[in-house]
Amino acid sequence: MLNKRDFILAGTVGKPHGISGETSVRLNANASSNEIEPTFIFIEIDNELVPFRITSSRYKKDEILLVKLPLLATEDKIRALMDCNVFINPTEITKPSADLNQLDSFTGYLITDVNTGNITKQSYEKTYGNFLFNAQNLNLLSDLFLRGL
């Protein structure tokens, strides 16, 4: 028997998607802020976790994961499990990698001068479609740029 305490609540079973037998999983806030590519999901049925193997998955939106489950190949089977809780193994959750498409990954990093130490903490904001990087200590940072660092 699988213990729910060993798994993480990822969301709920949504409606069937398309004609290829995909099932939508509505991810909760914790799960949608991470990258999830599980090989199994665990659906809570009658207060027990039942494993379902995933043959393919893709994101429709940040909060919607489309999965293909061989055991849930028909619309009727999917609809019978709508709104059931979906759990995943915590080892299959990773933090998103830092790239230019996820600028919030850079927030909180320290800008450091190898000679003098920490300079400022990095953050960003979106203004009129452009991303502006902000530094908490602009005077010290501008001094460093003027000195050619």
Buried (B, 14 or more C-beta within 10 A) or exposed (E): EEEBEEBBBBBBBBEBBEEEBBBBBBBBEEBBBBEBEBEEBBBBEEEEBBEBEBEEBEBEEEBBBBBBBEEBEEBEBBEEBBEEBBBBBEEBBEEEEEEEEEBEBBEEEEBEEEEEEEBBBBBBEEEEEEEEEEBEEEEBBEEBEEEEE
